[in-house]
Protein backbone atom coordinates (compact mmCIF):
# COMPACT_ATOMS: atom_id res chain seq x y z
CA UNK A 1 0.00 0.00 0.00
CA UNK A 2 2.99 2.28 0.38
CA UNK A 3 2.96 2.39 -3.42
CA UNK A 4 -0.40 4.11 -3.14
CA UNK A 5 0.81 7.05 -1.15
CA UNK A 6 1.45 10.08 -3.24
CA UNK A 7 5.10 10.43 -4.14
CA UNK A 8 4.84 13.78 -5.81
CA UNK A 9 6.60 16.86 -4.52
CA UNK A 10 3.80 19.35 -4.25
CA UNK A 11 6.27 22.22 -4.41
CA UNK A 12 7.38 21.16 -7.91
CA UNK A 13 6.36 23.43 -10.78
CA UNK A 14 4.52 20.60 -12.55
CA UNK A 15 2.45 19.85 -9.45
CA UNK A 16 1.31 23.48 -9.28
CA UNK A 17 -0.19 23.44 -12.78
CA UNK A 18 -4.00 23.35 -12.91
CA UNK A 19 -5.23 19.72 -12.81
CA UNK A 20 -7.67 20.36 -15.68
CA UNK A 21 -4.84 21.49 -17.95
CA UNK A 22 -2.80 18.40 -17.02
CA UNK A 23 -5.69 15.97 -17.54
CA UNK A 24 -6.61 17.44 -20.92
CA UNK A 25 -2.97 17.51 -22.12
CA UNK A 26 -2.41 13.93 -20.95
CA UNK A 27 -5.49 12.72 -22.83
CA UNK A 28 -4.45 14.51 -26.04
CA UNK A 29 -0.89 13.13 -25.86
CA UNK A 30 -2.27 9.67 -25.03
CA UNK A 31 -4.44 9.80 -28.16
CA UNK A 32 -1.36 10.79 -30.19
CA UNK A 33 0.65 7.87 -28.76
CA UNK A 34 -2.11 5.35 -29.46
CA UNK A 35 -2.67 6.48 -33.02
CA UNK A 36 1.04 6.74 -33.94
CA UNK A 37 2.62 4.06 -36.12
CA UNK A 38 6.33 3.90 -35.39
CA UNK A 39 8.87 4.22 -32.63
CA UNK A 40 10.03 7.82 -32.54
CA UNK A 41 7.09 9.72 -31.04
CA UNK A 42 6.31 7.31 -28.16
CA UNK A 43 10.06 7.08 -27.46
CA UNK A 44 10.31 10.87 -27.23
CA UNK A 45 7.30 11.07 -24.89
CA UNK A 46 8.83 8.36 -22.68
CA UNK A 47 12.10 10.28 -22.47
CA UNK A 48 10.42 13.59 -21.59
CA UNK A 49 8.16 11.92 -18.99
CA UNK A 50 11.06 10.08 -17.34
CA UNK A 51 13.13 13.27 -17.11
CA UNK A 52 10.20 15.13 -15.54
CA UNK A 53 9.37 12.23 -13.18
CA UNK A 54 12.93 12.00 -11.88
CA UNK A 55 13.02 15.80 -11.76
CA UNK A 56 10.08 15.62 -9.36
CA UNK A 57 12.17 13.49 -7.03
CA UNK A 58 10.36 10.18 -7.60
CA UNK A 59 12.62 7.34 -6.52
CA UNK A 60 13.73 4.66 -9.00
CA UNK A 61 12.28 1.87 -6.84
CA UNK A 62 8.83 3.46 -6.89
CA UNK A 63 9.03 3.87 -10.64
CA UNK A 64 10.16 0.26 -11.16
CA UNK A 65 7.23 -0.96 -9.08
CA UNK A 66 4.92 1.09 -11.27
CA UNK A 67 6.43 -0.38 -14.43
CA UNK A 68 6.51 -4.03 -13.27
CA UNK A 69 3.09 -5.06 -14.58
CA UNK A 70 3.15 -3.09 -17.85
CA UNK A 71 6.66 -4.37 -18.62
CA UNK A 72 5.60 -7.95 -17.98
CA UNK A 73 2.61 -7.55 -20.30
CA UNK A 74 4.81 -5.87 -22.92
CA UNK A 75 7.21 -8.85 -22.77
CA UNK A 76 4.34 -11.34 -23.22
CA UNK A 77 3.02 -9.38 -26.20
CA UNK A 78 6.44 -9.29 -27.88
CA UNK A 79 6.70 -13.07 -27.40
CA UNK A 80 3.17 -13.70 -28.70
CA UNK A 81 3.73 -11.53 -31.78
CA UNK A 82 7.19 -13.00 -32.43
CA UNK A 83 6.03 -16.61 -32.31
CA UNK A 84 2.50 -16.42 -33.65
CA UNK A 85 2.14 -13.41 -35.97
CA UNK A 86 3.89 -12.52 -39.19
CA UNK A 87 5.10 -14.01 -42.44
CA UNK A 88 8.78 -13.04 -42.75
CA UNK A 89 10.85 -15.75 -40.99
CA UNK A 90 13.42 -14.49 -38.48
CA UNK A 91 14.63 -17.75 -36.96
CA UNK A 92 13.69 -21.39 -36.83
CA UNK A 93 14.63 -23.89 -34.14
CA UNK A 94 13.80 -27.39 -33.03
CA UNK A 95 12.99 -28.10 -29.40
CA UNK A 96 12.00 -31.61 -28.32
CA UNK A 97 10.96 -32.35 -31.90
CA UNK A 98 8.75 -29.30 -32.18
CA UNK A 99 9.57 -26.57 -34.68
CA UNK A 100 9.63 -23.06 -33.26
CA UNK A 101 9.47 -20.22 -35.77
CA UNK A 102 9.99 -16.56 -35.07
CA UNK A 103 8.77 -13.86 -37.47
CA UNK A 104 10.54 -10.57 -38.07
CA UNK A 105 7.39 -8.56 -38.88
CA UNK A 106 5.61 -9.99 -35.85
CA UNK A 107 8.58 -9.11 -33.64
CA UNK A 108 8.66 -5.52 -34.93
CA UNK A 109 4.93 -5.18 -34.40
CA UNK A 110 5.33 -6.51 -30.85
CA UNK A 111 8.15 -4.03 -30.17
CA UNK A 112 5.97 -1.21 -31.47
CA UNK A 113 3.15 -2.16 -29.08
CA UNK A 114 5.64 -2.51 -26.19
CA UNK A 115 7.02 0.94 -26.99
CA UNK A 116 3.49 2.34 -26.94
CA UNK A 117 2.82 0.69 -23.57
CA UNK A 118 5.97 2.12 -21.94
CA UNK A 119 5.25 5.56 -23.36
CA UNK A 120 1.61 5.64 -22.26
CA UNK A 121 2.46 4.29 -18.79
CA UNK A 122 5.19 6.93 -18.38
CA UNK A 123 2.71 9.65 -19.29
CA UNK A 124 -0.04 8.50 -16.92
CA UNK A 125 2.48 7.82 -14.14
CA UNK A 126 3.70 11.40 -14.51
CA UNK A 127 0.10 12.64 -14.34
CA UNK A 128 -0.43 10.57 -11.18
CA UNK A 129 2.79 11.78 -9.54
CA UNK A 130 2.12 15.43 -10.30
CA UNK A 131 -1.60 15.64 -9.49
CA UNK A 132 -2.99 15.26 -5.97
CA UNK A 133 -6.03 13.01 -6.13
CA UNK A 134 -8.42 15.60 -4.68
CA UNK A 135 -7.50 17.96 -7.53
CA UNK A 136 -7.88 15.14 -10.04
CA UNK A 137 -11.39 14.47 -8.76
CA UNK A 138 -12.24 18.17 -8.91
CA UNK A 139 -10.91 18.21 -12.48
CA UNK A 140 -13.21 15.34 -13.40
CA UNK A 141 -16.22 17.22 -12.05
CA UNK A 142 -15.24 20.24 -14.19
CA UNK A 143 -15.18 17.92 -17.24
CA UNK A 144 -18.85 17.08 -16.44
CA UNK A 145 -18.15 13.52 -15.36
CA UNK A 146 -21.46 12.48 -13.71
CA UNK A 147 -21.64 13.67 -10.12
CA UNK A 148 -22.71 10.27 -8.76
CA UNK A 149 -19.54 8.71 -10.15
CA UNK A 150 -17.30 11.48 -8.80
CA UNK A 151 -18.89 11.17 -5.36
CA UNK A 152 -18.31 7.41 -5.07
CA UNK A 153 -14.77 7.95 -6.34
CA UNK A 154 -14.25 10.43 -3.47
CA UNK A 155 -15.67 8.02 -0.88
CA UNK A 156 -13.60 5.14 -2.24
CA UNK A 157 -10.35 7.08 -2.23
CA UNK A 158 -10.94 8.45 1.29
CA UNK A 159 -11.67 5.02 2.74
CA UNK A 160 -9.04 2.93 0.95
CA UNK A 161 -6.48 3.92 3.57
CA UNK A 162 -8.86 3.35 6.51
CA UNK A 163 -9.90 -0.07 5.23
CA UNK A 164 -6.35 -0.98 4.37
CA UNK A 165 -5.32 -0.31 7.97
CA UNK A 166 -8.20 -2.52 9.13
CA UNK A 167 -7.14 -5.21 6.66
CA UNK A 168 -3.56 -5.10 7.95
CA UNK A 169 -4.68 -5.53 11.57
CA UNK A 170 -6.90 -8.51 10.68
CA UNK A 171 -4.21 -10.05 8.46
CA UNK A 172 -1.56 -9.76 11.17
CA UNK A 173 -3.88 -11.32 13.75
CA UNK A 174 -4.67 -14.19 11.36
CA UNK A 175 -0.99 -14.69 10.56
CA UNK A 176 -0.06 -14.80 14.26
CA UNK A 177 -2.63 -17.57 14.68
CA UNK A 178 -1.17 -19.56 11.75
CA UNK A 179 -4.08 -18.56 9.54
CA UNK A 180 -1.92 -18.81 6.43
CA UNK A 181 0.10 -21.92 7.31
CA UNK A 182 -1.60 -24.14 4.71
CA UNK A 183 -3.36 -23.37 1.46
CA UNK A 184 -6.73 -24.46 2.84
CA UNK A 185 -6.40 -22.33 5.97
CA UNK A 186 -5.01 -19.48 3.90
CA UNK A 187 -8.06 -19.47 1.65
CA UNK A 188 -10.40 -19.66 4.59
CA UNK A 189 -8.55 -16.80 6.29
CA UNK A 190 -8.60 -14.72 3.12
CA UNK A 191 -12.35 -15.23 2.77
CA UNK A 192 -12.81 -14.15 6.39
CA UNK A 193 -10.58 -11.12 5.83
CA UNK A 194 -12.53 -10.05 2.75
CA UNK A 195 -15.86 -10.65 4.52
CA UNK A 196 -14.73 -8.67 7.57
CA UNK A 197 -13.71 -5.79 5.30
CA UNK A 198 -17.20 -5.81 3.75
CA UNK A 199 -18.77 -5.66 7.21
CA UNK A 200 -16.43 -2.84 8.21
CA UNK A 201 -17.23 -1.02 4.95
CA UNK A 202 -20.92 -1.24 5.78
CA UNK A 203 -20.40 -0.03 9.35
CA UNK A 204 -18.17 2.84 8.19
CA UNK A 205 -20.75 3.85 5.60
CA UNK A 206 -23.46 4.04 8.28
CA UNK A 207 -21.36 6.08 10.71
CA UNK A 208 -20.06 8.34 7.91
CA UNK A 209 -23.62 9.02 6.72
CA UNK A 210 -24.75 9.91 10.24
CA UNK A 211 -21.76 12.24 10.70
CA UNK A 212 -22.34 13.88 7.31
CA UNK A 213 -26.07 14.30 7.89
CA UNK A 214 -25.30 16.12 11.13
CA UNK A 215 -23.24 18.49 8.98
CA UNK A 216 -26.05 19.04 6.49
CA UNK A 217 -25.49 16.20 3.98
CA UNK A 218 -28.53 15.93 1.71
CA UNK A 219 -27.24 13.29 -0.71
CA UNK A 220 -24.80 15.43 -2.72
CA UNK A 221 -21.21 16.29 -1.93
CA UNK A 222 -19.69 19.74 -2.50
CA UNK A 223 -16.77 19.78 -4.94
CA UNK A 224 -13.57 21.82 -4.85
CA UNK A 225 -14.06 25.24 -6.39
CA UNK A 226 -11.75 25.87 -9.33
CA UNK A 227 -9.67 28.96 -9.71
CA UNK A 228 -9.81 30.58 -13.16
CA UNK A 229 -7.39 29.20 -15.73
CA UNK A 230 -3.98 30.85 -15.65
CA UNK A 231 -3.20 32.26 -19.07
CA UNK A 232 0.53 31.42 -19.06
CA UNK A 233 -0.22 27.77 -18.20
CA UNK A 234 -2.74 27.44 -20.99
CA UNK A 235 -0.41 29.18 -23.46
CA UNK A 236 2.57 26.98 -22.54
CA UNK A 237 0.45 23.85 -22.79
CA UNK A 238 -0.84 24.88 -26.20
CA UNK A 239 2.73 25.46 -27.42
CA UNK A 240 3.79 22.03 -26.05
CA UNK A 241 0.83 20.28 -27.68
CA UNK A 242 1.40 22.03 -31.01
CA UNK A 243 5.10 21.03 -30.95
CA UNK A 244 4.20 17.44 -30.11
CA UNK A 245 1.48 17.51 -32.77
CA UNK A 246 4.00 18.58 -35.40
CA UNK A 247 6.41 15.81 -34.32
CA UNK A 248 3.53 13.31 -34.36
CA UNK A 249 2.62 14.34 -37.90
CA UNK A 250 6.24 13.94 -39.11
CA UNK B 1 0.50 -29.67 -29.87
CA UNK B 2 2.70 -26.89 -31.17
CA UNK B 3 0.38 -24.23 -29.74
CA UNK B 4 0.28 -25.98 -26.36
CA UNK B 5 4.07 -26.09 -26.33
CA UNK B 6 4.34 -22.43 -27.32
CA UNK B 7 1.82 -21.47 -24.67
CA UNK B 8 3.79 -23.35 -22.03
CA UNK B 9 6.95 -21.63 -23.25
CA UNK B 10 5.28 -18.25 -22.87
CA UNK B 11 4.02 -19.09 -19.42
CA UNK B 12 7.47 -20.18 -18.30
CA UNK B 13 8.84 -16.91 -19.70
CA UNK B 14 6.22 -15.01 -17.78
CA UNK B 15 6.96 -16.86 -14.57
CA UNK B 16 10.66 -16.27 -14.93
CA UNK B 17 10.07 -12.59 -15.51
CA UNK B 18 7.92 -11.90 -12.48
CA UNK B 19 7.43 -13.60 -9.17
CA UNK B 20 4.14 -11.87 -8.59
CA UNK B 21 1.70 -12.16 -11.44
CA UNK B 22 -0.79 -9.34 -11.37
CA UNK B 23 -4.47 -9.47 -12.11
CA UNK B 24 -4.68 -9.41 -15.87
CA UNK B 25 -5.89 -5.90 -16.60
CA UNK B 26 -5.11 -4.68 -20.08
CA UNK B 27 -2.17 -2.37 -19.67
CA UNK B 28 -2.04 1.28 -20.68
CA UNK B 29 -1.16 1.78 -24.33
CA UNK B 30 -1.81 -1.74 -25.63
CA UNK B 31 -5.00 -0.99 -27.49
CA UNK B 32 -4.92 1.15 -30.61
CA UNK B 33 -6.92 4.38 -30.44
CA UNK B 34 -9.99 3.05 -32.28
CA UNK B 35 -10.32 0.01 -29.99
CA UNK B 36 -9.78 2.10 -26.86
CA UNK B 37 -12.64 4.41 -27.89
CA UNK B 38 -14.84 1.51 -29.05
CA UNK B 39 -14.65 -0.35 -25.71
CA UNK B 40 -15.36 2.86 -23.85
CA UNK B 41 -18.48 3.42 -25.95
CA UNK B 42 -19.59 -0.17 -25.28
CA UNK B 43 -19.48 0.31 -21.50
CA UNK B 44 -21.21 3.71 -21.50
CA UNK B 45 -24.79 2.31 -21.43
CA UNK B 46 -23.87 0.02 -18.52
CA UNK B 47 -22.33 2.93 -16.62
CA UNK B 48 -25.37 5.10 -17.38
CA UNK B 49 -27.69 2.38 -16.08
CA UNK B 50 -25.52 1.99 -12.98
CA UNK B 51 -25.67 5.74 -12.32
CA UNK B 52 -29.43 5.72 -12.82
CA UNK B 53 -29.78 2.90 -10.28
CA UNK B 54 -27.41 4.68 -7.88
CA UNK B 55 -29.48 7.87 -8.07
CA UNK B 56 -32.72 5.95 -7.56
CA UNK B 57 -31.51 3.90 -4.60
CA UNK B 58 -29.66 6.75 -2.88
CA UNK B 59 -32.84 8.87 -2.92
CA UNK B 60 -34.43 6.54 -0.38
CA UNK B 61 -31.29 5.73 1.56
CA UNK B 62 -28.67 8.46 2.08
CA UNK B 63 -26.10 5.89 3.23
CA UNK B 64 -26.19 4.12 -0.13
CA UNK B 65 -23.63 6.29 -1.94
CA UNK B 66 -21.07 6.04 0.90
CA UNK B 67 -21.69 2.28 0.94
CA UNK B 68 -21.03 1.96 -2.80
CA UNK B 69 -17.87 4.06 -2.40
CA UNK B 70 -16.67 1.89 0.45
CA UNK B 71 -17.43 -1.28 -1.53
CA UNK B 72 -15.28 0.17 -4.32
CA UNK B 73 -12.50 0.60 -1.74
CA UNK B 74 -12.99 -3.05 -0.65
CA UNK B 75 -12.83 -4.25 -4.28
CA UNK B 76 -9.70 -2.15 -4.78
CA UNK B 77 -8.02 -3.65 -1.70
CA UNK B 78 -9.10 -7.22 -2.56
CA UNK B 79 -7.75 -6.85 -6.07
CA UNK B 80 -4.43 -5.62 -4.66
CA UNK B 81 -3.99 -8.53 -2.25
CA UNK B 82 -1.81 -11.41 -3.37
CA UNK B 83 -3.16 -14.96 -3.06
CA UNK B 84 -0.97 -17.98 -3.87
CA UNK B 85 -1.52 -19.86 -7.13
CA UNK B 86 -0.08 -23.34 -6.49
CA UNK B 87 0.25 -24.51 -10.12
CA UNK B 88 2.14 -21.40 -11.12
CA UNK B 89 4.15 -21.13 -7.91
CA UNK B 90 3.37 -17.42 -7.76
CA UNK B 91 0.88 -15.04 -6.26
CA UNK B 92 -1.92 -13.46 -8.22
CA UNK B 93 -4.82 -11.15 -7.46
CA UNK B 94 -8.54 -11.79 -7.47
CA UNK B 95 -10.96 -9.45 -9.29
CA UNK B 96 -13.49 -8.91 -6.50
CA UNK B 97 -16.34 -7.80 -8.77
CA UNK B 98 -18.09 -11.15 -8.37
CA UNK B 99 -18.81 -10.42 -4.72
CA UNK B 100 -19.79 -6.79 -5.38
CA UNK B 101 -22.11 -8.04 -8.14
CA UNK B 102 -23.79 -10.37 -5.64
CA UNK B 103 -24.10 -7.71 -2.93
CA UNK B 104 -24.91 -4.55 -4.89
CA UNK B 105 -26.31 -5.92 -8.15
CA UNK B 106 -24.48 -5.95 -11.48
CA UNK B 107 -25.28 -2.38 -12.57
CA UNK B 108 -23.94 -0.70 -9.40
CA UNK B 109 -21.09 -3.21 -9.35
CA UNK B 110 -20.05 -1.95 -12.79
CA UNK B 111 -19.55 1.49 -11.21
CA UNK B 112 -17.64 -0.09 -8.33
CA UNK B 113 -15.33 -1.82 -10.82
CA UNK B 114 -14.88 1.42 -12.78
CA UNK B 115 -13.87 3.35 -9.65
CA UNK B 116 -11.44 0.64 -8.49
CA UNK B 117 -9.91 0.44 -11.97
CA UNK B 118 -9.47 4.22 -12.23
CA UNK B 119 -7.62 4.39 -8.91
CA UNK B 120 -5.49 1.38 -9.88
CA UNK B 121 -4.63 2.97 -13.23
CA UNK B 122 -3.56 6.26 -11.66
CA UNK B 123 -1.74 4.97 -8.59
CA UNK B 124 -0.46 1.53 -9.50
CA UNK B 125 -0.31 1.54 -13.33
CA UNK B 126 -2.49 -1.58 -13.29
CA UNK B 127 -4.69 -1.11 -16.33
CA UNK B 128 -4.80 2.41 -17.70
CA UNK B 129 -6.84 5.37 -18.84
CA UNK B 130 -6.83 4.35 -22.51
CA UNK B 131 -7.79 0.78 -21.57
CA UNK B 132 -10.25 1.86 -18.90
CA UNK B 133 -13.26 1.07 -21.10
CA UNK B 134 -11.95 -2.38 -22.02
CA UNK B 135 -11.10 -3.19 -18.40
CA UNK B 136 -14.48 -1.94 -17.14
CA UNK B 137 -16.14 -4.19 -19.70
CA UNK B 138 -14.24 -7.31 -18.63
CA UNK B 139 -13.93 -6.77 -14.88
CA UNK B 140 -16.86 -4.46 -14.17
CA UNK B 141 -19.55 -5.55 -16.60
CA UNK B 142 -18.73 -9.18 -17.47
CA UNK B 143 -17.35 -10.04 -13.99
CA UNK B 144 -20.30 -8.48 -12.16
CA UNK B 145 -22.99 -9.91 -14.43
CA UNK B 146 -21.36 -13.37 -14.47
CA UNK B 147 -21.12 -13.39 -10.66
CA UNK B 148 -24.65 -12.09 -10.16
CA UNK B 149 -26.33 -14.36 -12.72
CA UNK B 150 -24.45 -17.45 -11.51
CA UNK B 151 -25.31 -16.72 -7.87
CA UNK B 152 -29.00 -16.12 -8.63
CA UNK B 153 -29.20 -19.21 -10.84
CA UNK B 154 -27.54 -21.40 -8.21
CA UNK B 155 -29.86 -20.06 -5.52
CA UNK B 156 -32.86 -20.71 -7.78
CA UNK B 157 -31.58 -24.28 -8.13
CA UNK B 158 -31.63 -24.50 -4.30
CA UNK B 159 -27.84 -24.52 -3.90
CA UNK B 160 -26.67 -23.40 -0.45
CA UNK B 161 -24.77 -20.12 0.04
CA UNK B 162 -21.36 -21.81 0.05
CA UNK B 163 -21.86 -23.51 -3.31
CA UNK B 164 -23.63 -20.54 -4.88
CA UNK B 165 -20.89 -18.15 -3.66
CA UNK B 166 -18.15 -20.47 -4.90
CA UNK B 167 -19.66 -20.86 -8.37
CA UNK B 168 -20.31 -17.10 -8.61
CA UNK B 169 -16.69 -16.24 -7.75
CA UNK B 170 -15.38 -18.93 -10.09
CA UNK B 171 -17.40 -17.88 -13.12
CA UNK B 172 -16.95 -14.16 -12.46
CA UNK B 173 -13.18 -14.67 -12.51
CA UNK B 174 -13.08 -16.95 -15.55
CA UNK B 175 -15.52 -14.78 -17.50
CA UNK B 176 -13.40 -11.71 -16.71
CA UNK B 177 -10.25 -13.35 -18.03
CA UNK B 178 -11.95 -14.81 -21.11
CA UNK B 179 -13.30 -11.38 -22.05
CA UNK B 180 -9.93 -9.76 -21.36
CA UNK B 181 -8.29 -12.28 -23.71
CA UNK B 182 -10.88 -11.45 -26.38
CA UNK B 183 -10.28 -7.70 -26.03
CA UNK B 184 -6.54 -8.19 -26.10
CA UNK B 185 -6.70 -10.41 -29.20
CA UNK B 186 -8.94 -7.90 -30.98
CA UNK B 187 -6.60 -5.05 -30.07
CA UNK B 188 -3.24 -6.56 -30.96
CA UNK B 189 -4.10 -8.89 -33.81
CA UNK B 190 -2.99 -6.53 -36.61
CA UNK B 191 -3.48 -8.48 -39.85
CA UNK B 192 -3.80 -11.87 -38.14
CA UNK B 193 -7.10 -13.69 -37.67
CA UNK B 194 -8.92 -13.04 -34.41
CA UNK B 195 -9.90 -16.55 -33.31
CA UNK B 196 -6.50 -18.29 -33.44
CA UNK B 197 -4.85 -15.42 -31.53
CA UNK B 198 -7.68 -15.37 -28.98
CA UNK B 199 -7.18 -19.12 -28.43
CA UNK B 200 -3.43 -18.67 -27.95
CA UNK B 201 -3.78 -15.82 -25.46
CA UNK B 202 -6.41 -17.77 -23.55
CA UNK B 203 -4.14 -20.82 -23.51
CA UNK B 204 -1.14 -18.80 -22.35
CA UNK B 205 -2.97 -17.57 -19.26
CA UNK B 206 -4.78 -20.79 -18.34
CA UNK B 207 -2.07 -22.14 -15.97
CA UNK B 208 -2.43 -19.01 -13.81
CA UNK B 209 -6.06 -18.09 -14.25
CA UNK B 210 -7.62 -21.55 -14.02
CA UNK B 211 -6.53 -22.11 -10.41
CA UNK B 212 -6.98 -18.43 -9.61
CA UNK B 213 -10.66 -18.75 -10.53
CA UNK B 214 -11.00 -21.65 -8.10
CA UNK B 215 -9.27 -19.59 -5.40
CA UNK B 216 -11.53 -16.61 -6.09
CA UNK B 217 -14.52 -18.95 -5.86
CA UNK B 218 -13.32 -20.15 -2.45
CA UNK B 219 -12.77 -16.57 -1.32
CA UNK B 220 -16.21 -15.44 -2.47
CA UNK B 221 -17.85 -18.43 -0.77
CA UNK B 222 -15.93 -17.63 2.45
CA UNK B 223 -17.12 -14.01 2.31
CA UNK B 224 -20.77 -14.86 1.72
CA UNK B 225 -20.80 -17.48 4.48
CA UNK B 226 -19.09 -15.10 6.92
CA UNK B 227 -21.65 -12.40 6.16
CA UNK B 228 -24.44 -14.91 6.69
CA UNK B 229 -23.03 -15.99 10.04
CA UNK B 230 -22.03 -12.57 11.40
CA UNK B 231 -24.32 -10.04 9.72
CA UNK B 232 -27.27 -11.72 8.00
CA UNK B 233 -29.10 -8.36 8.21
CA UNK B 234 -26.68 -7.01 5.58
CA UNK B 235 -27.58 -9.79 3.17
CA UNK B 236 -31.26 -9.00 3.67
CA UNK B 237 -30.70 -5.24 3.28
CA UNK B 238 -28.79 -5.84 0.05
CA UNK B 239 -31.54 -8.19 -1.16
CA UNK B 240 -29.19 -11.16 -1.40
CA UNK B 241 -31.49 -13.16 0.89
CA UNK B 242 -35.18 -12.80 1.71
CA UNK B 243 -36.01 -12.02 5.35
CA UNK B 244 -37.64 -15.44 5.76
CA UNK B 245 -34.38 -17.12 4.74
CA UNK B 246 -32.61 -15.59 7.72
CA UNK B 247 -33.44 -16.28 11.33
CA UNK B 248 -32.42 -12.90 12.82
Interface residues (C-beta under 8 A of the other chain):
Chain A: X1 X3 X4 X26 X27 X30 X31 X33 X34 X35 X42 X66 X67 X68 X69 X70 X72 X73 X74 X75 X76 X77 X79 X80 X81 X83 X84 X85 X95 X96 X98 X99 X100 X109 X113 X116 X117 X118 X119 X120 X121 X124 X125 X127 X128 X133 X136 X146 X148 X149 X151 X152 X153 X154 X155 X156 X157 X158 X159 X160 X163 X164 X167 X183 X186 X187 X188 X190 X191 X192 X194 X195 X196 X197 X198 X199 X201 X202 X204 X205 X206 X208 X209 X212 X213 X217 X218 X219
Chain B: X1 X2 X5 X6 X9 X10 X13 X14 X17 X18 X20 X21 X22 X25 X26 X27 X28 X29 X30 X31 X32 X33 X36 X47 X51 X54 X55 X58 X59 X62 X63 X65 X66 X67 X68 X69 X70 X71 X72 X73 X74 X76 X77 X78 X80 X81 X83 X84 X86 X96 X99 X103 X111 X112 X114 X115 X116 X118 X119 X121 X122 X123 X124 X125 X126 X128 X129 X130 X188 X189 X190 X191 X192 X196 X197 X200 X201 X204 X215 X218 X219 X220 X221 X222 X223 X224 X225 X226 X227 X230 X231 X234
